[in-house]
Amino acid sequence: MARYLAFYSGDPVLNKLLAEAARHVIVTFVICISAASREDDPDTWLTLAKLQDEVANHGVGSAGLVETIVARMLDRGLLIATPSPHDRRKRILAPTDLLLGLDREILVAQSIPTAMVLPSAVMERMVRCDLEIQKAHRAFSVGAFAMAMEFFARNAEAMRFIARDSGLMVLFSLLSSARQSPGGGLSTVSYQELNERFGISRTHARDLIDEAAAAGWLTVRQAGGSAIEINPVLWRIADRYIADAMDFFAYCCEGAYESLTRRK
C-alpha cells in the first residue's frame, strides 16, 4: 500500500489516467499488447482499432473511452504513433520509455510483497524488474486478460471502491492510516488531505466514504474524515482483494519466466 500511495501521490494527471480500474486496465492493455507484438505479424501490432477491439471483447470500456485515453497518453508523451509500413493511413502505437518506466515501478510495487509471501527465484528477478522480464511478463499477460476480468468479478465488493476515480488510493490511504493508529483501526486522513494528495475533490472523497459507511464498511466518527473507524468487513474485503491480486500476479510472473526459459 505504501508503494502504491507513493507512486500516485502528488500527480493529479497520473491519477486521472491510471487511478481508476477501467482506465488502468486500458493502459495496461496498451503495454501488454505492444510487448506481445511481432514485427513479422501485422495482426499483432498495437493499433487504436486493435486496442478498441480488445477492450470491447473484455467489457472494459467503450471505443470512445479508449480513443480519449490514447489521446491523453500521446499528449503526455507516454505513447508514440508511427505510420504502418503497409498502410500509411494506419498508425502503430508504442509505449515510450517514460511509460515503461512507470510500468516497472508498478511491477516492483506488486513484486516486493508477493516475493515476501511466495519467495522464489522468479520473484527475486521481478523485484529487480529488468527490461527482459518486464516485456516477458507483459507479453504473457495478454493470454491472461480473461483471467484478469474474472479476478475483478471475484472481488466485486472491492471494485465498488476501485472502479471510482482514485478509489484504490482512498482505500489504501484509509487502511494505512488506520494501521498506524494506536488501536490499529482509526483513520485520520481528512478529505482535504485526499484532495491534496490525489487531485480529487473533497466532495468526491466524501461521497466515496459515505457510500462505504452506508455499506457498513466503516464508521465516520468526525466530520471532514479526520476520524474514520475501519470496520472488520472492510479489512476482510481488502485482505481478500490483495491476496487474490498477489496470486494472479504470481501466476503471470511464473508464466513469463517459463517463456523466457523456453526461448533460451
Contacts in CASP RR format, 6 or more apart in sequence:
PFRMAT RR
TARGET T0000
AUTHOR 0000-0000-0000
METHOD contacts of the structure
MODEL  1
MARYLAFYSGDPVLNKLLAEAARHVIVTFVICISAASREDDPDTWLTLAK
LQDEVANHGVGSAGLVETIVARMLDRGLLIATPSPHDRRKRILAPTDLLL
GLDREILVAQSIPTAMVLPSAVMERMVRCDLEIQKAHRAFSVGAFAMAME
FFARNAEAMRFIARDSGLMVLFSLLSSARQSPGGGLSTVSYQELNERFGI
SRTHARDLIDEAAAAGWLTVRQAGGSAIEINPVLWRIADRYIADAMDFFA
YCCEGAYESLTRRK
1 172 0 8 1.000
1 175 0 8 1.000
1 176 0 8 1.000
2 176 0 8 1.000
3 108 0 8 1.000
3 109 0 8 1.000
3 112 0 8 1.000
4 109 0 8 1.000
4 168 0 8 1.000
4 169 0 8 1.000
4 172 0 8 1.000
5 169 0 8 1.000
5 172 0 8 1.000
5 173 0 8 1.000
5 176 0 8 1.000
5 197 0 8 1.000
7 105 0 8 1.000
7 106 0 8 1.000
7 109 0 8 1.000
8 14 0 8 1.000
8 15 0 8 1.000
8 18 0 8 1.000
8 19 0 8 1.000
8 166 0 8 1.000
8 169 0 8 1.000
8 197 0 8 1.000
8 198 0 8 1.000
9 197 0 8 1.000
9 198 0 8 1.000
10 196 0 8 1.000
10 197 0 8 1.000
10 198 0 8 1.000
10 199 0 8 1.000
12 198 0 8 1.000
12 199 0 8 1.000
13 76 0 8 1.000
14 102 0 8 1.000
15 165 0 8 1.000
15 166 0 8 1.000
15 169 0 8 1.000
15 198 0 8 1.000
15 199 0 8 1.000
15 200 0 8 1.000
16 23 0 8 1.000
16 72 0 8 1.000
16 165 0 8 1.000
17 23 0 8 1.000
17 27 0 8 1.000
17 69 0 8 1.000
17 72 0 8 1.000
17 73 0 8 1.000
17 76 0 8 1.000
17 78 0 8 1.000
18 24 0 8 1.000
18 27 0 8 1.000
19 165 0 8 1.000
19 166 0 8 1.000
19 167 0 8 1.000
19 168 0 8 1.000
19 169 0 8 1.000
19 198 0 8 1.000
20 162 0 8 1.000
20 163 0 8 1.000
20 164 0 8 1.000
20 165 0 8 1.000
20 166 0 8 1.000
20 167 0 8 1.000
21 152 0 8 1.000
21 159 0 8 1.000
21 162 0 8 1.000
21 163 0 8 1.000
21 168 0 8 1.000
22 60 0 8 1.000
22 61 0 8 1.000
22 65 0 8 1.000
22 163 0 8 1.000
23 65 0 8 1.000
23 69 0 8 1.000
25 55 0 8 1.000
25 58 0 8 1.000
25 60 0 8 1.000
25 148 0 8 1.000
26 51 0 8 1.000
26 55 0 8 1.000
26 60 0 8 1.000
26 61 0 8 1.000
26 65 0 8 1.000
26 66 0 8 1.000
26 69 0 8 1.000
27 69 0 8 1.000
27 73 0 8 1.000
27 78 0 8 1.000
27 99 0 8 1.000
28 141 0 8 1.000
29 51 0 8 1.000
29 54 0 8 1.000
29 55 0 8 1.000
29 60 0 8 1.000
29 145 0 8 1.000
30 46 0 8 1.000
30 51 0 8 1.000
30 70 0 8 1.000
30 73 0 8 1.000
30 79 0 8 1.000
30 93 0 8 1.000
30 95 0 8 1.000
30 99 0 8 1.000
31 95 0 8 1.000
31 99 0 8 1.000
31 100 0 8 1.000
31 103 0 8 1.000
31 138 0 8 1.000
32 138 0 8 1.000
32 139 0 8 1.000
32 141 0 8 1.000
32 142 0 8 1.000
32 145 0 8 1.000
33 44 0 8 1.000
33 46 0 8 1.000
33 50 0 8 1.000
33 51 0 8 1.000
33 54 0 8 1.000
33 142 0 8 1.000
34 46 0 8 1.000
34 93 0 8 1.000
34 94 0 8 1.000
34 95 0 8 1.000
34 138 0 8 1.000
35 134 0 8 1.000
35 135 0 8 1.000
35 136 0 8 1.000
35 138 0 8 1.000
35 139 0 8 1.000
35 142 0 8 1.000
36 44 0 8 1.000
36 138 0 8 1.000
36 139 0 8 1.000
36 142 0 8 1.000
37 44 0 8 1.000
37 45 0 8 1.000
37 46 0 8 1.000
38 44 0 8 1.000
42 84 0 8 1.000
42 86 0 8 1.000
45 84 0 8 1.000
45 92 0 8 1.000
46 92 0 8 1.000
46 93 0 8 1.000
46 94 0 8 1.000
47 84 0 8 1.000
47 90 0 8 1.000
47 91 0 8 1.000
47 92 0 8 1.000
47 93 0 8 1.000
48 66 0 8 1.000
48 67 0 8 1.000
48 70 0 8 1.000
48 91 0 8 1.000
48 93 0 8 1.000
51 66 0 8 1.000
51 70 0 8 1.000
51 93 0 8 1.000
52 63 0 8 1.000
52 64 0 8 1.000
52 66 0 8 1.000
52 67 0 8 1.000
54 145 0 8 1.000
55 61 0 8 1.000
55 63 0 8 1.000
55 65 0 8 1.000
55 66 0 8 1.000
56 62 0 8 1.000
56 63 0 8 1.000
58 145 0 8 1.000
58 146 0 8 1.000
58 148 0 8 1.000
58 149 0 8 1.000
59 149 0 8 1.000
60 149 0 8 1.000
70 79 0 8 1.000
70 93 0 8 1.000
73 79 0 8 1.000
73 99 0 8 1.000
74 80 0 8 1.000
74 81 0 8 1.000
77 96 0 8 1.000
77 98 0 8 1.000
77 99 0 8 1.000
78 95 0 8 1.000
78 96 0 8 1.000
78 98 0 8 1.000
78 99 0 8 1.000
78 102 0 8 1.000
79 93 0 8 1.000
79 94 0 8 1.000
79 95 0 8 1.000
79 96 0 8 1.000
79 99 0 8 1.000
80 93 0 8 1.000
80 94 0 8 1.000
80 96 0 8 1.000
81 91 0 8 1.000
81 92 0 8 1.000
81 93 0 8 1.000
81 94 0 8 1.000
82 91 0 8 1.000
82 92 0 8 1.000
82 94 0 8 1.000
83 89 0 8 1.000
83 90 0 8 1.000
83 91 0 8 1.000
83 92 0 8 1.000
84 90 0 8 1.000
84 91 0 8 1.000
84 92 0 8 1.000
95 103 0 8 1.000
100 131 0 8 1.000
100 134 0 8 1.000
103 134 0 8 1.000
103 138 0 8 1.000
104 129 0 8 1.000
104 134 0 8 1.000
107 126 0 8 1.000
107 129 0 8 1.000
107 134 0 8 1.000
107 137 0 8 1.000
108 126 0 8 1.000
108 127 0 8 1.000
108 129 0 8 1.000
110 245 0 8 1.000
110 246 0 8 1.000
110 249 0 8 1.000
111 123 0 8 1.000
111 126 0 8 1.000
111 127 0 8 1.000
111 129 0 8 1.000
111 249 0 8 1.000
111 253 0 8 1.000
112 127 0 8 1.000
113 242 0 8 1.000
113 246 0 8 1.000
114 123 0 8 1.000
114 126 0 8 1.000
114 246 0 8 1.000
114 249 0 8 1.000
114 250 0 8 1.000
114 253 0 8 1.000
115 123 0 8 1.000
115 124 0 8 1.000
115 126 0 8 1.000
115 127 0 8 1.000
117 246 0 8 1.000
118 246 0 8 1.000
118 250 0 8 1.000
121 257 0 8 1.000
122 253 0 8 1.000
122 254 0 8 1.000
122 257 0 8 1.000
123 250 0 8 1.000
123 253 0 8 1.000
125 133 0 8 1.000
125 257 0 8 1.000
126 133 0 8 1.000
126 137 0 8 1.000
126 253 0 8 1.000
132 260 0 8 1.000
133 256 0 8 1.000
133 257 0 8 1.000
133 260 0 8 1.000
136 256 0 8 1.000
136 257 0 8 1.000
136 259 0 8 1.000
136 260 0 8 1.000
137 252 0 8 1.000
137 253 0 8 1.000
137 256 0 8 1.000
139 256 0 8 1.000
139 259 0 8 1.000
140 252 0 8 1.000
140 255 0 8 1.000
140 256 0 8 1.000
140 259 0 8 1.000
141 148 0 8 1.000
141 252 0 8 1.000
141 256 0 8 1.000
144 248 0 8 1.000
144 251 0 8 1.000
144 252 0 8 1.000
147 248 0 8 1.000
147 251 0 8 1.000
148 248 0 8 1.000
151 244 0 8 1.000
151 245 0 8 1.000
151 248 0 8 1.000
152 159 0 8 1.000
154 244 0 8 1.000
155 237 0 8 1.000
155 240 0 8 1.000
155 241 0 8 1.000
155 244 0 8 1.000
157 237 0 8 1.000
158 171 0 8 1.000
158 237 0 8 1.000
158 238 0 8 1.000
158 240 0 8 1.000
158 241 0 8 1.000
160 211 0 8 1.000
160 212 0 8 1.000
160 215 0 8 1.000
161 167 0 8 1.000
161 168 0 8 1.000
161 170 0 8 1.000
161 171 0 8 1.000
161 208 0 8 1.000
161 212 0 8 1.000
162 168 0 8 1.000
162 171 0 8 1.000
162 241 0 8 1.000
164 204 0 8 1.000
164 208 0 8 1.000
165 200 0 8 1.000
165 204 0 8 1.000
166 194 0 8 1.000
166 198 0 8 1.000
166 199 0 8 1.000
166 200 0 8 1.000
166 204 0 8 1.000
167 208 0 8 1.000
169 194 0 8 1.000
169 197 0 8 1.000
169 198 0 8 1.000
170 194 0 8 1.000
170 198 0 8 1.000
170 200 0 8 1.000
170 205 0 8 1.000
170 208 0 8 1.000
170 209 0 8 1.000
171 238 0 8 1.000
173 187 0 8 1.000
173 189 0 8 1.000
173 193 0 8 1.000
173 194 0 8 1.000
173 197 0 8 1.000
174 187 0 8 1.000
174 189 0 8 1.000
174 209 0 8 1.000
174 218 0 8 1.000
174 228 0 8 1.000
174 230 0 8 1.000
175 187 0 8 1.000
175 230 0 8 1.000
175 234 0 8 1.000
175 235 0 8 1.000
175 238 0 8 1.000
177 187 0 8 1.000
177 188 0 8 1.000
177 189 0 8 1.000
178 184 0 8 1.000
178 185 0 8 1.000
178 186 0 8 1.000
178 187 0 8 1.000
178 228 0 8 1.000
178 230 0 8 1.000
179 185 0 8 1.000
181 187 0 8 1.000
181 188 0 8 1.000
185 229 0 8 1.000
185 230 0 8 1.000
186 221 0 8 1.000
186 227 0 8 1.000
186 228 0 8 1.000
186 229 0 8 1.000
186 230 0 8 1.000
187 218 0 8 1.000
187 225 0 8 1.000
187 227 0 8 1.000
187 228 0 8 1.000
187 229 0 8 1.000
187 230 0 8 1.000
188 226 0 8 1.000
188 227 0 8 1.000
188 228 0 8 1.000
189 225 0 8 1.000
189 226 0 8 1.000
189 228 0 8 1.000
190 224 0 8 1.000
190 225 0 8 1.000
190 226 0 8 1.000
191 202 0 8 1.000
191 205 0 8 1.000
191 206 0 8 1.000
191 209 0 8 1.000
191 224 0 8 1.000
191 225 0 8 1.000
192 202 0 8 1.000
192 224 0 8 1.000
194 200 0 8 1.000
194 202 0 8 1.000
194 205 0 8 1.000
195 201 0 8 1.000
195 202 0 8 1.000
195 205 0 8 1.000
202 224 0 8 1.000
206 224 0 8 1.000
206 225 0 8 1.000
209 218 0 8 1.000
209 220 0 8 1.000
209 225 0 8 1.000
209 228 0 8 1.000
210 220 0 8 1.000
212 218 0 8 1.000
212 234 0 8 1.000
213 219 0 8 1.000
213 220 0 8 1.000
216 231 0 8 1.000
216 233 0 8 1.000
217 230 0 8 1.000
217 231 0 8 1.000
217 233 0 8 1.000
217 234 0 8 1.000
217 237 0 8 1.000
218 228 0 8 1.000
218 229 0 8 1.000
218 230 0 8 1.000
218 231 0 8 1.000
218 234 0 8 1.000
219 228 0 8 1.000
219 229 0 8 1.000
219 231 0 8 1.000
220 227 0 8 1.000
220 228 0 8 1.000
220 229 0 8 1.000
221 227 0 8 1.000
221 228 0 8 1.000
221 229 0 8 1.000
222 228 0 8 1.000
END
